[in-house]
Amino acid sequence: MDQSVAIQETLEREENCIIAVQCDVLFDDITESRLLGLVESAEEHAIFIYTHRRMAITADDVSLEDVIPICLDFAVVEVSSPEELAVVGGDTRVRVSYQEEELELRLPFGSHSRLFLGEVNRAWSDVCKSPTQVPKFEWINKYHKGPRGQGVVKQALTPLSTTLNKLSQHRKTEKSSDKKGTSEKEKGSNSGIQKSRAPLSQESQGISSREDRDDLVRSSSHTPSNKAQILAMPQFGLRDNLIRCELLKNEDLYTYLEDFSFFLGTYNVNGQPPKESLSPWLSHTPNPPDIYCVGFQELDLSKEAFFFNDTPKEMEWTKAVSEALHPDAKYALVKLVRLVGIMLIFYVKKEHAEFISDVEAETVGTGIMGRMGNKGAVAIRFRFHNSDICVVNSHLAAHIEEYERRNQDYKDICSRLQFRPLDFTQPPLTIMKHDVILWIGDLNYRISDLDVDNVKELISKKEFETLHSYDQLKRQIDEEAVFVGFVEGEIDFQPTYKYDTGSDMWDTSEKCRVPAWCDRILWRGKNIKQQHYQSHMALKTSDHKPVSSLLIAGIKRINTEAYKKTFEEIVRNIDKMENECIPSVTLAKQEFHFKDVKYMQHQAETLSLFNDGQVPCQFEFIQKPNESTYCKPWLTANPPKGFIAQGGSVDIELEVFVNRSTAPDLNSGKEQIEDILVLHLERGKDYFIPVTGNYLPSCYGTSIHSLCHMREPIQDMPQETLHKLAEMSVKENVANAEKPLDIPKELWMMVDHLFRNAIQQEDIFQQPGLRSEFADIRDCLDTGMPDSLPGSNHSVAEALLLFLDALPEPVVPFSFYQQCLESCSNASQCEKTISMLPQCHQNVFNYLAAFLRELLKNSAVNRLDVNILATIFASLLLRSPTKQDLAEKRKTQEFFQHFLTQGST
């Protein structure tokens, strides 16, 4: 999840958050989570430090704490104590210093942290290149404490006044006592990211005591032993790219296959703590596996885990796994990754540890509005010898009828989960760009077209093949809707869901769920054989049974002598080839037009480049004069830069996507789908590529005031009228216009639909809808056809939330935000504040509050309560003009709760 968006919302227009990363700040024996953003303004850079309450999605989730200018007084050094060892999968500990103060941070292991530190190092290097030009950092002043108002961060502290001083005091105490006599080494002073060894993170330890340091993966000749060196590594040059490309093409000349065993396990634990040994599941194979990949779902079902992504059960289940691994081998914990309740743990036999490299972990949430992590996936990719492997653990949408939603979740995970490669000139690695893909999890596909009694009868007769023909996942794979190219072994065990907890009895609750194979294991790749695929009935902690599979995979190993010979031959050929020839490419298409672009509907065109020159070339899309990025915010090129071998080609996806930040100006006609991309060849010429299109205006991203003045669908309105409405003040009226509508007709259509059809819908506003149905709903609202809204209740509910989220001015206008906070504890003052809103905004607020009160009357059926609705809607209706700290968040929820619990008009 890109958390720089949340930081960007707290900044003025002149400032840009280049990249953000979540980290831990180390105070004495206390660890506190923070969000770091590298912010640029007028070629000056600073690190902004934010407190946050959860995965930062909007400015409401973060609060600025400190600002560290990147100047000659600044340095960042990777540090560790002598007894701490560099490990594959270990987090990165760095010390940031500014003037006399120091701050110690622990960044999560992975390419994103590496990219963040690389960008910081690049910014600091720019300062060092011009030591006589002292940065002034005048733009930082407005982020210090000051009067409240538009553009001023409300809870910022003086730079380094809190965080760094806390650490500095600890350092003075530490130096005076020096109890253990250990010292942390820093090689060099102000030389950017320095060489040292990284500590094993608490996340990677599994069990936190130092006595358990056996669970390590030590660095080797195949893994750069110094992560700091990697962090500061410059981009690969043209020659390096060519050598790598040729080595890849000639891989068969210097590699051979060797079999290794992979144990894959998945278990939905239904929020329970470990109550029994996991050995019957994890160590039932006669011989110890070479690699363990163990996945959990629903690790913690509490609201705290959902909103704060923090749970003690992570350590409990990790400890249970480590104690249950096969007793005939010693294992090293390589990596652990978790998103809310979805967790994946990766172990390897100690003798193989040195051959594990390039470990990365990523997560993607597919919950409501495509953001929340109660559903989604976590993944770990790594290189084992010379094979690239990706392991995915996913938890897809629930309920028997939601198979299309599960299909959508799968496709979202495949497209959105990306690993950033070590070479930043290369495009991100997707799941499918690996030699071996192992996919485990609670995929939630059910058995259709059979009632519960028929299913149980087939199970009792062990007619699993017949039952499997009714399995939704099998049917979707057969139709090539999902998991194309994947293989699943034969299922000869009974369904793993749903049981009464603590027993082998099928679900005896009122719902009496139909048994299903929710928990699955699939793979994709060559030279893979399955040894077993089974469930484990002995474990009774959950309403699911765990599943395991043992795969034997042929892994590519390197023949050192053959590799050396191939490498030398490639270098000799490159030496002969290099000359003074100017790189050139042929473009298959010179210009691009995107027809009928719609809100939140992805469109893509392919730009094909063919290297027709005599030498390899590197390309990059570059900025135009006086522009901060290479393209408009609704346009992206993937990849934006790269390498093409002589005679080779590359396809670049030009993608157009209009979201809530770009829609308002496109709706009004202030902006058009028009841009010119500049494609630059290193040592070559520039190519200019026009990109045009036509945008279909949408009610999404249009103001309440404008919509209330439209009696016709927005796409039937003349562009000139839309522009006038957008420019018009809330207090103005269109000349000779009819009386405006009380509320936007689009809002009424959605709320009325939900009132009539979904007042008792279980999990309404908590379960996502289908993207295809959202597109139909949006088109209906924008064109007026058909007369009634299509799609499921969940899709209409999510469409309503997206509508409120896209409003340029929220239901409670920004100018009233402070007044709402001040009146939150007094019900009459809250109602008085709402009565002062512009009439159309006041009408919308009261209309929504009345609808939500009707929902609460049916809470026994729809499972909603005041806290859930206040949490969801307060952040949409009462958005802060700049940012929102946790205290303000609670005040907005308290304010809105008055209207949910009282009979306000």
N, C-alpha and C positions, 0 to 999 in steps of 0.2 A: 504494500500500500504506500502510495506516495504522500508522505506527510508534509512535504514542502508546500503543498496547496494550503494547508491550515496556517502555516507561517506567513505565506504570501498575503493572506487576508488580513494580517495584522499590520502590514507595512503600507507606507505611502506609495503612490504611483511611481515615484522616482527610484524606489528601491526594488531589488529583485532577489528572491531567495533562489540561489543556484542549486542547492542540494540540502537535504535534511537527513539526520540520522538519530535514532533513539540510542541512549547510552545510560550507563550508571555512573553517578558521581560518588566517589568514595570518601566518606567522612569517618575518621576513627574506625569503629567497628560497624558503622551504619552505611548502608547503600541506599541511595535515593535515585529514582529514575528521572531523567531529563530528556528533553528534545533539543538537539543542536541544529541551528540553521546557518549556513554560510550565506551572508547577505552582501550584495554588491550595490554600490551607488557611486556614480561618477568615477569609475575605475579605482575606488577604494573598497576594501573588504573588511568585514567584521564578523565574529561568531556571536550569534544571538542564542542565549540559553533560556529555554522555556520550561516551566513546570507544566505537567499535563495530567489529566485524570484517566486517560485510556488511550487507545490508538487514535491519534489526532486526525480527525476528518475535516473539521472546520475550525475557524478561529475561536469558536466557543469552547473548544477543548484544550486550549493552551493559554498560558499567562507568562509574559516576559519577565524574567528574573534578572539577568545580567547581560551585558554587552562587552565583548572583548575585541578591541581594535587590532587588526593585523598590521603591525608597523615594525620598526627596527627593535622595539622593546619586547616584541612577541617571539615566542619559540614554542615548538611542539616536539616532544621527544618520546619515543616508545621506551617503556621501562619495565623491568621485572627484577625481583630479588634473585640472588644466586641459586636458591633451591628450587625456584620455579622453572619449569621446563617448557620448551616450545612444543606444542602439540598440534596435530592436524585437528581442526575443529575447535581449537581454543580461542577464547575471545582476545581482544587486543587492548592492552592497558597503555595509556599515554598520559604524559604530564604536559599540561599547557601552562606556560608562564607568561606573565605580563608585568613588566617593571619588577617590583619586589614580591609579587604574589604568585602563587602556584595553585593549579587545579588538577586533580588526578581523576581520569575518566576511564571507564571500561566500555569499549565498543564491541558490539556483537561480531563474532567472526563472520566473514563473508565479503563478497566483492563490493557490496554497497558501502560498507565501512571503509574499504580500501579506496574506493572512488572518492568518498568524502575527504579522507586524509590526503589523497592525491591533489584534490582541488584546493584544499587549505595550503598545502605545500607550494602549489603553483602560485597562489595569491601572495604568499610570503616571499617567494623567489622574485616576483615582480617588484616587490618593495626593495629587496636587496640590490636589484640591478640599478636602481636610481637612488642611492643613499642620500644624495643632496636634495632630492625633492621630498620634503617631509610632508606626509599626508596630514590634512587638517581635521578630518572627521567631524566637520561641523554638522553634517546631517544626522549624526548620532544624538545630538543634543535634544532633539524633539522626542526621543524615546526615554528620556529621563523623567523623573516625577515632575508633573506639571499640572496645569488646570485641565479638567476634563473637557473633552470636546472632540469633534470630528478630526480624525487623523492623529490623535494623541493616544499612545498606549497607556491604559489607565493604571496599570499596576507594575510599571517598570521600576527597577532600582538603579541607583548609580552604578556604573560599570564596576564589576568586581567587588561591590561593597559587601556582599553577603557570602556568596558561594566560595570565592577565593579566600576571603578572610577566615572562613571556617576551617578550610584546609590548611591555611598558613599557620594558624594557631596549633593545629595538630602536629604540623611538621616541627615547630619549635620544641614542643613537648617530646616528640619522638627523638630529636637529635640530642636532647639533654639526657635522656634515659639510656637510649641505645642498648636495651636489655639483651637482645639476642646477638648483638655484634654483627648484624648483617647490614650490608649497604647496597642500595640499588645503583646499578651502573648506568651512566650516560656517556656514550662515546661521542665526543664532539659537543659543541655548544649550540650556536644558532645555525645549524645546517639542515633545517627541515626535519623530516622524519629520520630518526637515527637508528643505527643497528643495535639490536638487543634481542633477548628471547622473550616470548610472550607467555603470560601466565595461563594456567588451566582455569577456565571459567567455572563458576559454580554450576552453570548449566551443563557444562561438559563433564563435570566430575560425577554427576549422578549421586554419589555419596560424598558429602562435603569434607570429611576429615582428611588430614594430610597423610594418615596411615594408608589410605586407599589410593595412593598415587600409582598403584599398579595399573589402574584403568587409564593408561595414557597411550597415545600414538606418537612415537618419536619421529622426528624429521629424518630424512634420508637423502641420498644422492638424487632420488627421483622427486623429492619434495624440496623446494628451496628452503633451506633450514632457517633463513632469516626473513621473517615476514616483513620486517621493517624495510628491508631492501626491496621487497615486492611492492610495498605501499608507495614508495617513491619512484618506482621504476618508470622511465619514460615510455612513451608509446613505441611500439615496434617500428623500425624503419622499413623502407621499401624492400631492401635486400633480405631482411629477416622474414618479412611476409612471404617473399618468393621461396625462400628455402623451406619454410614451414609448409607451404602449399605443395611443393614438389615432394617433400617427405611423405605427406599424406597420400599423394597419388601413387607413390611407390611403396606403400606400407607392406604389401605382400612380400616384398623382397627381404625384409628384415624382421618379420614377426612370425610366430607360430602359436597354435592354440593349445591351451592347457585347461583342464576341467577344474572348476571350483564349485563348492556347494553353497547355496544361498537359502537360509531359513527365513521364510516370510510369515509373519503372524499378524492377525487383526482381531481386535476385541473392543466391542462397544460395552463400556462398563457401567452405563446408566447412572453416572454420578456417584458411584459407590467407592469407598476406600478398599484397598486390597484386604481380603478377609481369609485368604487361603493361599497356599503355595502355588506358584505358576509352573512348577516343574512338570506336571503332566502335560502341559501345553508346550513349553519351551525346550524341554530336554528329553523328549520321548524317542528321538532318533537313535539308532544304535551307535553311530559315529558322530562326533561333534561337527557341526557345520563350520565352514570357513567364515561365513558372514551371517550376522543376524540383522534383520530389518523388522522392527516390532512397532506396530501402529495401534493407537487407541483412539476411540471416539467417546464423546460425552464424559470426558474425564471429570468435569465439574459442571453441574447444572445450575449453580447459584448465580444470582444476578451480579454479585461481586465479580465473579470470573468473567461474566459477559461484558460488563462495563469497564472493568479495570484490567482484564487479561492477566490476573494474578491468582494463583491457587496453590495451597500447600500440597495438593494431591499430585502435583507434578513430581515432587521429590518422593512421595510415598510409593507411587507406581514405578518410578525409575529404580528405586531400591528393591522393590519386589522382583523386577525383571533381572537386575544384576545378580540377585541371589538364586535365580532359577535357571541361569544359563547352563549349558551342558557341563557336567563336572569333570569331564575328561580333557578339558582344554582351558587355557587362560585367554581371556578376551580383553580387548582394549575398547573403551568407549570413544568413538570418533566424534559423534555429533548428536545433539538432541534439538528438535525444533518443535514449537507448539504454537497453535493459534486457538485461543480460548480453550475448548475441550478436545481439540484434535492434536494429537502428539505422535511424533515419529522418533524412534531411537535406533541408532546405527552402531553396531558393535562389529569388530573384526578380530580374528585370531591374532595373537601377539606376533606370531612369526610372519604374518602378512602385513603388519602395520606400516612397515617402511615403504611398501609399494602402493599405499593410498595417497593420493594427492588431489589438488584442485577441488577441495571440498567446499560446497556452497549450499546454503539453505534458503528457501523462500517460502512465503505463504500468500494465499489469496482468499479473501472472504467472498461468499456468494449469497449472503443473507439479504435482508430487506434493503432496497435501494442499491443493491450491489456492493454494499460496504461492510455490513456486519459479519463477524467471524463465527457466528454460531453454526453456520454451514460453510463449506469451502474445502480447502486442501492445504497441506504442508508437503514440502518436497525437499529431498536432499539429492544433490548430484555430486559425483566424484569420479576420479580416474583411478582404475585398478589396473596396474601394469600399463597396458596401452589401450584399454577399453574404457569408453565413457559410459557411465551408468547413471540412470536417474530412477529414484524411488519416490513414488507418490502415495500419500495416505489421504483419502478424501472421505468426507461425510456429506452425502447429497440429500436433496430435499425429501421430506417424509411424505406419508399418506399414499394409499394404494393407487389413487387416480392421478397422481402427479408425476407420471413417468416422463411427460414432456418437459416438465420442470427439471427433472433429473438429467435428461438429455442436455438441456440448456446449461445446467451447472457444469457438466462434463466439458462442454465446448468452451465455456468461460474459463475454466481452469486451464485448458490447453492453450488458449490464446493469451490469457493475462499473466500466467505464471512464467516468469522469465528469469534466467540467471545471467548476470553481467559477466562477460569473460574478462580474463586478466588483461588481455589486449583490448583497450577501450576503443580502438579503431574498428573493431569487429562488432557486428550486431549482437544483441543479446541472444543467449541460447534458450530455445524453447524446449519443452519436454520432449518433443518428437526428434530433436536433433541429437540423439544419443544412440549409441550402439545397442544398449540394452535398456528397456523400460520395464520397471516392476510396479504394478499398480495394485494397491490393497485398500481396504476400507469398508465402511458401512455404506454401500452404494444404494441401499434402500429400495432396490427394485423388488417388486412383489410378485405373487402368483395371481393371475387374472382368470376370469371366466370359470372359476370353480368355487363352490361354496365351501365353508369351513369343514363340513362333514365329509365331503368328497375328498378334500385335501388330506384330512387325517386318515381316511380309509386307505388312500394310496400310500401314505407314509407307513401305516401299519403293515402293509403288504410288501414294503420296501421296493415299490415300483417307482423308483426315483427317475428313471428315464422318461416314463410317461408323464410324471409330474413336471419334469424339467421343460417339457414342450409348452407348458402354460406359463413359464417364467418370463417376466417382462424383459429382463436383460438379454436373455437368449433371443427373444423376438426382435429387440431393437438392434442387436448385433447382426442378426440375419438380414435385417432391412438396411444395414450399413448406416444406421442413424448415429451410432456411437461406437467407440473402441474399434475402429477400422484397423485391421492388421494385427490386432491383439489376439491372444490365445488364452482360453481357460480350460483347465483340465476337466476330465469327466467327474461329475458330481455323483458320488455314491454314498453320501451321508444325508441324514435327515435335516430339514431346515433348521436354521440357527436362531430363529426369532418366531414367536415371542413366547417366553416361558415365565411362569411364576417365579419370582426371585427366590433363590435358595432351594430350588427343586428342578426336577426334569418334567414337571407338569406343564402342559400347554396353558396358555393364558386363560384364566378362569374369571377375569374381570367382566364387567358389564359389556365392554366393547368386544370381547372375545375375538381378538385379532386372528386373522387367517395366517397360519404358519408360512414363513417365507425364507428364502435364502438371501437375506439382506447383506450378509458379510461375505465378501468375495475377494479372490486373488487372480489377477490376470498378468500376462507378460507379453512383451513384443521384442523381437530380435532373432538373430540367427544362432544356431548351435546351442539351443536350450532344450533340455529334457526335464520332465517333471517326475520326481520319485514318489511323492505322495501328495494328496490333497484331502484334508479331513477336518472334521470338527472335533471338539474335545468336551464330551458330555460331563466329565468329572468336575469341571468348574461350574459353580452354581452362584457366584457372586451377583451376576447380572441377569437381566431378562433376555440377554443374548448369550450364545455360546461362542467361545473363541474358535478361530479357524487357523489352520497352518498349511503351508505348502513347502516342500523341499525341492528346489530346482538345481540342476547341474548345468552350469553355463560354461561354454568354451570362451575363455578370456585370452585376448591377444597379449603375448609376452614378447619381449624384445630380445633378439639374438645380437649381442653386443658387437661382435665382429662384423656381422652383416650390416648392422646399422652404421658402423663407422665407415665401411666401404661405400655404402649408398650415399651417406652424407658428403663424403669427400668428392664423389663423382658429381653430385649436384652442384657443389661449390665450384668445381672446375668448369662446368658448363655455364654457370652464371658469369664467371669471370670472362669467358669467351664472348658472351652475349652482350655484356654491358658496353654501351657506347654513348655517343652524344645525341642519339635520336630523341626527338621530342615526342612525349606520349600523346596519343590521340585515341578518341573513341568515336563510335558511331551510335547515334541515338535512333532507336527503332521508331520513336514518335517524338515530334518536336513540340507539341502543345497538347494540353489536356482540358477537357470540359466536363464538369460534373453536373448532370441534369437532375433537377428536382431534388435538391438537397433538403432534408428534413431534420427537425430537432431530434437529437440523440439517435440518429440513424446513420450507421457507418457506411461510407462509400469508399471504394479503392480502385485505383487504376495502376497498371504496371508500366514503369519506365524501364525499358531494357537497354543496357549498355553493352556494346561489343568492343573489345580492345583490338582495334585494327592496326595499331602501331607496331614498332619493332621491339618495344621494351614493355615490361610490366608497368602498371600505373596505379597511383592512389588518387581517389576522388573524394571530394567533400563539398557539401552545400555550404556556402559561406554567406555571411551577412551582407546586405546592401548598405550603402552609406546612410548614416543617421538612423539605423534600425538595430535594435538590440538582439534580435534573433534572425535566423535565416529564412523564416517564413511566418505568415500570419498565424495567430493562435488556433484557428480552426483547421490548420493543415499540418501534416507531418510527413516526413520522408523516412522510410525504414528499409535499409539502414541509411543514416544521414552521411556516412562516410565509409570507405572500405577500400579493398584492394582487388585488382583484376590482373590475372596473369596474362602474358602475351597470348593472343588468340582466344582468350577466355571471355566470358560474359557474366553479367550479374543482373538480376531483376530487383528493382527498387519499387516498393509499394508506396504510392502517393495516396495518403489517406485523408479524407475530410470527415470531421466529426464536430458538430455544433453542440455545445453544452450550455449550462446556465450562465457562464461568464461571457460567452460570445453571442448568445441568442438575442439579447435586447437590441443591440445596434443593427443586427441583421434583420430583425423583425420590423424595425422602423424605417429601414432603407438607408440608415446613416452609413452602414458598411455594406459592401458587396462581396460576393465570392470572386475575388480578383487578387492575384498575386503573381510575382515573377520570381522563380527560383534561379539562383546562380550556382551552377555546377562547376566547381573548380578542379582542374587536374594539377597535381604537384608537378612543377617544371613544364606545365602545358598551358593550354588556353582555357578560357571560361566559356561555358555554354549557358544561354539564357532560355529558360523554359516557362512560357506563360501558362498559368493555371486560372481557369475561369469556371463559372457555374451560375446557376440560378437557384436562389433559396426560396422555399415556400414558407411564408410567415406562419407563425404558430402562436397559440395562446400561451404556450410554455415560453417564459421569458418576456412576456408582455405584462405591463403594470395593471393593477386592479382598476385604476382610474380609466385607463384607455379601454379596457375590456367592458367596463360599464357603459361606455359610449358607443359600443358596437352591438347593434341589434341583429346584424347579419354575421355569419361565420367570418373569421378573420381573413380567410383566403378569398372571400368575395368582396373585401374592402379594397378600394383603390390605394395604391402605394402612397400617393400624396396625402390621403386622409390619415393613413397610419403614421406618416412622418409628423403631421400636424398634431395628432393626438399625443405622440411621444414627447413633443416639445412643449405641450400645454401644461400649465400649472394645475395642481389638484383643485384649486379654487376657481379656475376658469371653466367656461363652458364653450362648446363649439357653437359658433354663430349659427342661428336658425336651426339648431339641433333639437331633437325631441328630448324630453326629460330622460336623464340617464337611468339605466336599470339599477335596481336596488343592490344587486350583487351580480358578478359575472355569470352569464348563462352557463358557461362551461363548468364553473364550480357547482352551480345548482344541479346540473345533469349528473355529475359524479356523486354528490352527496345524496340526491334523491334516489339514485340507483341503489346506493348502499343502504339507505334507510328502508327501502322497500324489499331488498333481497338479502341483506347481509347483517341485519341487526343481531342475529343470533349465530353468526358464522364463527366457528371456533378458530382462535388465533388470528382474527382479523387485525390488520395493521402490524402483525408480527411475522407473518409468512410471506415471502416474495411472490410476485406473480410471474407470468411469462413475458419475455421481451417481445415476442411476436404479437401477443395480445395488447401490450402497451402501445405498440405501433398502430394497431387497429383503433384503439381508444383515442389516441392523439389525432389520427386522421378524421375520426368521427367528430371530434370537438372542433377541429380546424375547418372542416368542410360542411358540417351539418348533415352528413350522410354516413350511415343510416340514421333514422330518427331516434333509435335507442342504442345505448352503449353495448358493444360486444364484449366478450371476455369474461373470465371468472371474477368472483367477488374479490379475490386476493389481487388480481391484476388491476381492477378498478381502484382498490384501496391504495395500492402502490402508486398508481397514476395520480391520485389525489395528493399524496405526499410529495411526489416529484413536482407537481404543479405549484404547491406552496414553496418548495425549496427553490424553484426557478424564478419566483417573483423578484424583480429588480429592487423594489421597495417592499419589505415584509408587511404582513397584515397590520402589525403595530409599527408605524413608520419609525425610522431611526431617531427622529427628533423627539419621540416620546419614550425612548428606551430608558433613559435615566429616571424619568418620572415614575415609570413602572417599578423600577427597583426600589425607589424610595417609599412607594405605597404598598409594597407587597405584603406587609404584616397587617394591613387594615382593609377589611373587605369593602367598606363604603368608599374608601379612597381609591381602591382598585376600580370599582365601578365608575367612579367620577372620572378617572383617567381615561377609561375606554369611551366615556360619553364625549370626550373632547377630541376624539379622532375625527379625521375627515369622514363625512357621512358614509361613503362607500366602504371605507376600511372598517368603520364601526359596524356596519351591517354584516360584513363578512365575519368579523370576530364573533358577534353574537350568534350568527347562524351556525357557525362551526361549533361553538360552545353548546348550543342547544342540541345539536346532533350528537355530540359526544356524551351528553347527559343521558340521551336515549340509549346509547350503547351501554352505559353503565347500569341501566335498569335491567339489562340482560346479562350481567356479568357472570351469573352462575352457569350460563351456557357458552358465552364467547370467551370466557377466561380473561377478561380485561379487568383492570382496577384503576383507581385514580392515579397511582404512581406511574403505571405504565403509560397511560395516555398523556400525563403531564410531561413525562420524559420525552416522548415522541414528538408531541405537538408544540411544547413551549419553545424548543430550539428553532422551530420553523416559523412560528408566529411572532416571536420576540427575539429577533436576531440583533446582536450587538453591531454597531457601526464599525467597530475595529476588532475587538477580541472579547473574550468572555472568560474570566477565571472561574474557579470552582464555586466560590461564594456567590458570584453573580448568577451562575447556572442554577444554583439552588433557589435564589430569589425569584428568578423567572418562573421556575416550576411552582414555587409557593404562590406567586401572583396568579398563575393560570389555574391552580387548584381551586381558588376561590370560585371560579366560574363553573367548575365541574361539580362542586359539592353544594352549591347554593342555587336557588331558582332565579338566577339573574335573567333579565329580559334582554 
